[in-house]
Amino acid sequence: MRREVKILLGTMALGATVAWGDRIPAFVSDMETFQIATVDVSGTHFLSVDDVMVAMGGPRGASVWRDVESWEEALREHPMIKAAVVERRVPDALVVSIEERVPVALVPTPTIEPVDADGVRLALDPAEHRLDLPIVTLTRAPAEGSRFLPREGRELVREVGRIHSVHESFLQRVSDVRWGPRRTLIAHWGEPGVDFLLPVGLPSIRFQEGVSALSEAVSVASGSPPSEIDLRFADQVVVRRILPPTVSSLSTIEP
């Protein structure tokens, strides 16, 4: 069909949309002019355009007047898609905006799987996508076939996701995270080997204070790192060193 005719029909369709809303008569909806030829997808990083097309059920060739909510619902069923918006671009195109689930940690289930901040298990190969993320230790394995981690696991990765948003550079040094006593997070830095003891909800400035205390402790001890940096006490950073049983060492730094 000539481009000028398609533009004319598209303009007429826009007027029809104003008059009819989504209740387009069948004889209009079924016209070849309104068969979907183009699908523009944005917001994807891990998913390909083909992945989105498959999740939608192959929209090309369908009528642009089809109920877009059915496509949005189908997209939200995909384990990698958190939210989706589908809009028509009359006469023959769709615009699809995707919000992917973002991996924030790796979980042994027993195979190593990425999870997002909602505790959803993601169908991604960590090696293929080079996911350099902390490993989260679970006290209980996910139920067989479940997309979600157990409750305590979801709470843990939710906090890991929050730390990623408030102090990403701190989390980049963390090799593994686990629950400690009384809802304390124990975040282990692999290099240097030190445990950070963190309360839930710690603000960004406290992470920086902990990192500064670690740097000072290493400098004082001629390059030897402490065993723990404890950030659970307001306005204090407690630095601990594990020494032989007959000797103990504890210092407190007030920021």
Residue pairs with C-beta under 8 A, 6 or more apart in sequence:
1 32
1 33
6 33
6 91
6 92
9 31
9 33
9 91
10 33
10 90
10 91
13 28
13 33
13 34
13 90
13 91
14 90
16 24
16 28
17 24
17 90
22 65
22 67
24 65
28 34
28 65
29 63
29 65
29 66
30 63
33 91
33 92
34 63
34 64
34 65
34 90
34 91
34 92
35 61
35 62
35 63
35 64
35 92
36 59
36 60
36 61
36 62
36 63
36 64
36 92
36 93
36 94
37 60
37 92
37 93
38 89
38 92
38 93
38 94
39 49
39 52
39 53
39 56
39 59
39 60
39 93
39 94
39 96
40 89
40 93
40 94
40 95
40 96
41 49
41 52
41 96
41 98
42 95
42 96
42 97
42 98
43 97
43 98
43 99
43 100
44 51
44 52
44 98
44 100
45 100
46 80
46 100
46 124
46 129
47 78
47 80
47 81
47 98
47 100
51 78
51 80
52 75
52 96
52 98
53 59
53 60
55 74
55 75
55 77
55 78
55 81
56 71
56 74
56 75
56 86
56 96
57 71
57 74
59 66
59 71
59 94
64 88
64 89
64 90
64 91
64 92
64 93
64 94
65 88
68 86
68 87
68 88
68 94
71 84
71 86
71 94
71 96
72 84
72 85
72 86
75 81
75 84
75 86
75 96
75 98
76 82
76 83
76 84
79 101
79 120
79 121
79 122
79 123
79 147
80 100
80 101
80 122
80 123
80 124
81 98
81 99
81 100
81 101
82 99
82 100
82 101
82 116
82 118
83 98
83 99
84 96
84 97
84 98
84 99
85 96
85 97
86 94
86 95
86 96
86 97
87 94
87 95
87 96
87 97
88 94
88 95
89 95
101 116
101 118
101 120
101 122
102 116
102 117
103 114
103 115
103 116
103 122
103 124
103 131
103 133
104 115
104 116
104 117
104 133
104 157
104 160
104 161
104 164
105 114
105 115
105 133
105 134
105 135
105 136
105 157
105 160
105 161
105 177
106 112
106 113
106 114
106 115
106 126
106 131
106 133
106 134
106 135
106 136
107 113
107 114
107 115
107 121
107 135
107 136
107 138
107 149
107 153
107 157
108 135
108 137
108 138
109 121
109 138
109 141
109 142
110 141
112 126
112 135
113 121
113 122
113 126
114 121
114 122
114 124
114 126
114 131
114 133
115 121
115 122
115 136
115 149
115 153
115 157
116 122
116 157
116 161
117 157
117 158
117 160
117 161
117 162
117 164
118 148
118 154
118 157
118 158
119 148
119 149
119 153
119 154
119 157
119 158
120 147
120 148
121 142
121 146
121 147
121 148
121 149
124 131
126 133
132 172
134 160
134 171
134 174
134 175
134 176
134 177
134 187
135 175
135 176
135 177
136 153
136 156
136 157
136 160
136 176
136 177
136 178
137 176
137 177
137 178
137 179
138 149
138 150
138 152
138 153
138 156
139 152
139 153
139 179
140 150
140 152
140 153
141 150
142 148
142 149
142 150
142 153
143 150
148 154
149 157
152 179
156 177
156 178
156 179
156 185
159 185
159 200
159 201
160 171
160 177
162 201
163 170
163 171
163 187
163 198
163 202
163 207
164 171
166 203
166 204
166 207
167 204
167 207
167 208
170 207
170 210
170 211
171 187
173 189
173 190
173 191
174 187
174 188
174 189
174 196
175 188
175 189
175 190
176 187
176 188
177 185
177 186
177 187
177 188
178 185
178 186
179 185
179 186
180 186
180 197
183 199
183 200
184 197
184 198
184 199
184 232
185 197
185 198
185 199
185 200
186 195
186 196
186 197
186 198
187 195
187 196
187 198
188 194
188 195
188 196
189 195
189 196
192 214
192 218
192 225
193 225
194 214
194 225
194 226
194 227
194 228
194 229
195 227
195 228
195 229
196 210
196 228
196 229
196 231
197 228
197 229
197 230
197 231
197 232
198 231
198 232
199 231
199 232
202 231
206 231
207 231
209 231
209 237
209 255
210 229
210 231
210 237
212 255
213 229
213 237
213 239
213 253
214 225
214 226
214 229
214 239
216 253
217 225
217 226
217 229
217 239
217 251
218 224
218 225
218 226
221 241
226 239
226 240
226 241
227 240
227 241
227 242
228 238
228 239
228 240
229 237
229 238
229 239
229 240
230 237
230 238
230 239
230 240
231 237
232 238
235 254
235 255
236 252
236 253
236 254
236 255
237 252
237 253
237 254
237 255
238 250
238 251
238 252
238 253
239 250
239 251
239 252
239 253
240 249
240 250
241 249
241 250
243 249
